[in-house]
Amino acid sequence: MCFVRLPFVVLVSVLLLAALGSGLAAGRVTGGTPVALVTAEGENEVLAVSLPGARVLRRVHLPDPQAIAADQHGDAVVVSPEGTVTLLDWRTLKVVATLHGFRSPQIAAITPDGEWAYVTDAATGDLSVIELETRRVVDRVYVGAGAHHLAISPDFRRAWVTLGETAHTIVVLDTSVANRPHVIGRIHPRVAAHDLAFAPNGRTVWVSSASAPYVSVLNASSGRLVATIPAGPGPQHIAFGAYTHAPAFVISGYGSTLEAVNVATRTILRRVRVPYGSFNLATAGGLVVTSSLLDGAVTEYTTALQRWMNVTVAPHARDVAISVW
């Protein structure tokens, strides 16, 4: 092996370019250009915002849009608590279906295969199954009054649903038959739960608190508490990075903090400030995007929590999902 001695200035330049290149690579997604889909409920709009360009590419008028979920290359699912769930076509964001039969739908989640969407309904206590190909509701199962946040395991054999935003009960469902989920158990966490997410290996579920300044890690099979992770004031929300060995991310809107957490060791890698009221977040590739309900800011970070973009898109930016166009 031959080594070449470089002048100090040249060596520094090479290292800086390498570091910049790795940062840019970390921020990219494959297969297209990332776009943040943001619900601006006060404006009755769903916005498509380019990343990191911060340009509003599309505006879709919908009544009271609050929660949104999106497959990166498929339909977006928009939940309006007034009683409708709207499906938006990939890229065009044209309304392709408006689904009724809900009383107070809350949260949507899309299965890992992109074929199904699950939607909770706080008033009916149902978990509804939407077949995204046919764009219709194919099943409803009762989980309990107040059904709210939900998480689906990476192998799509289990789903967990919190009963309320300050939940003392988490319902466990068998989802191995996608269109026929059924309840198989209930967990009563030590502290009231808010959001939850399965770790990438499916062995644990990270559960945020409605009020306590930490996240609980529960065994996915038994529901037993495994560990706690310090976090900002509750409620927090949780998302996992989209690639192998990516961190977990925990956000606190009232604490204005976003944390990157090592999934294996459960240690905090970095903590940064985010706009006040940034309750929700989404990840894709090497991106982390947050939205502020209280000041309308959409902020983009790399998974190393280097901030790339911050833009105010509306008075209130409640929820965010990432699509790839």
Residue pairs with C-beta under 8 A, 6 or more apart in sequence:
6 14
23 302
23 304
23 306
25 286
26 286
26 302
26 303
26 304
27 52
27 285
27 286
27 287
27 302
27 308
28 285
28 286
29 72
29 284
29 285
29 286
29 287
29 322
29 324
30 285
30 324
31 72
31 73
31 324
32 73
32 324
32 325
33 50
33 51
33 324
33 325
34 51
34 284
34 285
34 287
34 322
34 323
34 324
34 325
35 48
35 49
35 50
35 51
35 57
35 322
35 323
35 324
35 325
36 48
36 49
36 51
36 282
36 289
36 291
36 298
36 300
36 320
36 321
36 322
37 46
37 47
37 48
37 49
37 68
37 70
37 76
37 93
37 320
37 321
37 322
37 323
38 46
38 47
38 48
38 49
38 68
38 291
38 298
38 313
38 314
38 317
38 319
38 320
39 45
39 46
39 65
39 66
39 67
39 68
39 78
39 317
39 318
39 319
39 320
40 46
40 47
40 65
40 296
40 313
40 314
40 315
40 316
40 317
40 318
41 64
41 65
41 66
41 316
41 318
42 314
42 315
42 316
43 314
43 315
43 316
44 61
44 62
44 63
44 64
44 65
45 59
45 60
45 61
45 62
45 65
45 314
46 58
46 59
46 60
46 62
46 65
46 68
46 76
46 78
46 88
46 93
47 56
47 58
47 59
47 60
47 313
47 314
48 56
48 57
48 58
48 59
48 93
48 323
49 55
49 56
49 57
49 298
49 311
49 313
50 57
51 287
51 289
51 300
51 308
51 309
51 322
52 300
52 308
52 309
53 309
54 298
54 309
54 311
56 313
58 92
58 93
60 88
60 93
60 95
62 78
62 80
62 86
62 95
63 80
63 82
63 84
64 80
64 81
64 82
65 78
65 79
65 80
65 86
65 318
66 79
66 80
66 81
66 318
66 319
67 78
67 79
67 106
67 107
67 108
67 318
67 319
68 76
68 77
68 78
68 79
68 108
68 319
68 320
68 321
69 76
69 77
69 107
69 108
69 109
69 110
69 117
69 321
70 76
70 77
70 110
70 321
70 322
70 323
71 90
71 110
71 114
71 132
71 323
72 284
72 322
72 323
72 324
73 90
73 114
73 323
73 324
74 90
74 110
74 114
74 132
75 87
75 88
75 89
75 90
75 96
75 132
75 135
76 87
76 88
76 90
76 93
76 321
76 323
77 85
77 86
77 87
77 88
77 108
77 110
77 117
77 119
77 130
78 85
78 86
78 87
78 88
78 108
79 85
79 105
79 106
79 107
79 108
79 119
80 86
80 105
81 104
81 105
81 106
83 100
83 102
83 103
83 104
83 105
84 98
84 99
84 100
84 102
84 105
85 98
85 99
85 102
85 105
85 108
85 119
85 128
85 130
86 95
86 97
86 98
86 99
87 95
87 96
87 97
87 98
87 99
87 130
87 132
87 135
88 94
88 95
88 96
89 95
89 96
90 323
90 325
91 323
91 325
96 135
97 135
97 136
99 130
99 135
99 136
99 137
101 128
101 137
102 119
102 121
102 124
102 128
103 121
103 123
103 124
104 121
104 122
104 123
104 124
105 119
105 120
105 121
105 122
105 128
106 119
106 120
106 121
106 122
106 147
106 148
106 149
107 119
107 120
107 148
107 149
107 150
108 117
108 118
108 119
109 117
109 118
109 150
109 151
109 152
109 159
110 116
110 117
110 118
110 132
111 117
111 118
111 152
111 156
111 175
111 178
112 152
112 154
112 155
112 156
113 156
113 178
114 132
115 131
115 132
115 133
115 178
116 129
116 130
116 131
116 132
116 178
116 179
117 129
117 130
117 132
118 127
118 128
118 129
118 130
118 150
118 152
118 159
118 181
119 127
119 128
119 130
120 126
120 127
120 128
120 143
120 147
120 148
120 149
120 150
120 161
121 127
121 128
121 147
122 145
122 146
122 147
122 148
122 164
123 145
124 140
124 142
124 147
125 142
125 143
125 144
125 145
125 146
125 147
126 140
126 141
126 142
126 143
126 147
127 140
127 141
127 142
127 143
127 147
127 150
127 159
127 161
127 173
127 181
128 137
128 139
128 140
129 137
129 138
129 139
129 140
129 141
129 178
129 179
129 180
129 181
130 136
130 137
130 138
131 138
131 179
138 179
139 179
139 180
139 181
141 173
141 181
141 182
141 183
142 183
143 161
143 163
143 171
143 173
143 183
144 161
144 163
144 169
144 171
145 163
146 163
146 164
146 167
147 161
147 162
147 163
147 171
148 161
148 162
148 163
148 164
148 165
148 167
149 161
149 162
149 165
149 167
149 193
149 194
149 195
149 196
150 159
150 160
150 161
150 162
150 196
151 159
151 160
151 196
151 197
151 198
151 205
152 158
152 159
152 175
152 198
153 159
153 175
153 198
153 202
153 220
154 198
154 200
154 201
154 202
155 202
156 175
156 176
156 178
157 174
157 175
157 176
158 172
158 173
158 174
158 175
158 198
158 202
158 220
159 172
159 173
159 175
159 181
160 170
160 171
160 172
160 173
160 187
160 196
160 198
160 205
161 170
161 171
161 173
162 169
162 170
162 171
162 193
162 194
162 195
162 196
163 169
163 170
163 171
165 194
165 210
165 235
166 192
166 193
166 194
166 210
166 211
167 189
167 192
167 193
167 194
167 210
168 188
168 189
168 192
168 193
169 186
169 187
169 188
170 186
170 187
170 188
170 189
170 193
170 196
170 207
170 223
171 183
171 185
171 186
172 183
172 184
172 185
172 186
172 187
172 223
173 181
173 182
173 183
173 184
174 181
174 182
174 184
175 181
185 223
187 218
187 223
189 207
189 216
189 218
189 225
190 216
190 225
191 209
191 210
191 211
191 212
191 216
192 209
192 210
192 211
193 207
193 208
193 209
193 210
193 216
194 207
194 208
194 209
194 210
194 234
194 235
194 236
194 237
195 207
195 208
195 235
195 236
195 237
195 238
196 205
196 206
196 207
196 208
196 238
197 205
197 206
197 238
197 239
197 240
197 248
198 204
198 205
198 206
198 220
198 240
199 205
199 206
199 217
199 220
199 240
199 248
199 263
200 240
200 244
200 246
200 263
202 220
203 219
203 220
203 221
204 217
204 218
204 219
204 220
204 226
205 217
205 218
205 220
206 215
206 216
206 217
206 218
206 229
206 238
206 248
207 215
207 216
207 217
207 218
208 215
208 231
208 234
208 235
208 236
208 237
208 238
208 250
209 215
209 216
209 231
209 234
209 235
209 236
210 234
210 235
211 233
211 234
211 235
212 234
213 230
213 231
213 232
213 233
213 234
213 255
214 228
214 229
214 230
214 231
215 228
215 229
215 231
215 236
215 238
215 250
216 225
216 227
216 228
217 225
217 226
217 227
217 228
217 229
217 266
218 224
218 225
218 226
219 225
219 226
227 266
229 250
229 261
229 266
229 268
230 268
231 250
231 252
231 255
231 257
231 259
232 250
232 251
232 252
232 254
232 255
232 256
232 257
232 259
233 252
233 254
233 255
234 252
234 254
235 252
235 253
235 279
236 250
236 251
236 252
237 250
237 251
237 279
237 280
237 281
238 248
238 249
238 250
238 251
239 248
239 249
239 281
239 282
239 283
239 288
240 246
240 247
240 248
240 249
240 263
240 283
241 247
241 248
241 249
241 283
241 286
241 288
241 303
242 283
242 284
242 285
242 286
243 285
243 286
245 263
246 263
246 283
246 303
247 260
247 261
247 262
247 263
247 269
247 303
248 260
248 261
248 262
248 263
249 258
249 259
249 260
249 261
249 281
249 283
249 288
250 258
250 259
250 261
251 257
251 258
251 259
251 274
251 278
251 279
251 280
251 281
251 290
252 258
253 276
253 277
253 278
253 279
253 292
253 293
253 294
254 276
254 277
256 273
256 274
256 275
256 276
256 278
257 271
257 272
257 273
257 274
258 271
258 272
258 273
258 274
258 278
258 281
258 288
258 290
258 301
258 305
259 268
259 269
259 270
259 271
260 268
260 269
260 270
260 271
260 303
260 304
260 305
261 267
261 268
261 269
262 268
262 269
270 304
270 305
271 305
272 301
272 305
272 307
274 290
274 292
274 299
275 290
275 292
275 294
275 295
275 297
275 299
275 310
276 292
276 294
276 295
277 292
277 293
277 294
277 295
278 290
278 291
278 292
278 293
278 297
278 299
279 291
279 292
279 293
279 318
280 290
280 291
280 293
280 318
280 319
280 320
281 288
281 289
281 290
281 291
281 320
282 288
282 289
282 320
282 321
282 322
283 289
283 303
283 322
284 322
284 324
286 302
286 303
287 300
287 301
287 302
287 303
287 322
288 300
288 301
288 302
288 303
288 305
289 298
289 299
289 300
289 301
289 320
289 322
290 297
290 298
290 299
290 301
290 320
291 297
291 298
291 299
291 317
291 318
291 319
291 320
292 298
292 299
292 317
293 316
293 317
293 318
294 316
295 312
296 312
296 313
296 314
296 315
296 316
296 317
297 310
297 311
297 312
297 313
297 317
298 309
298 310
298 311
298 312
298 313
298 317
298 320
299 307
299 309
299 310
299 311
300 307
300 308
300 309
300 310
301 307
301 308
302 308
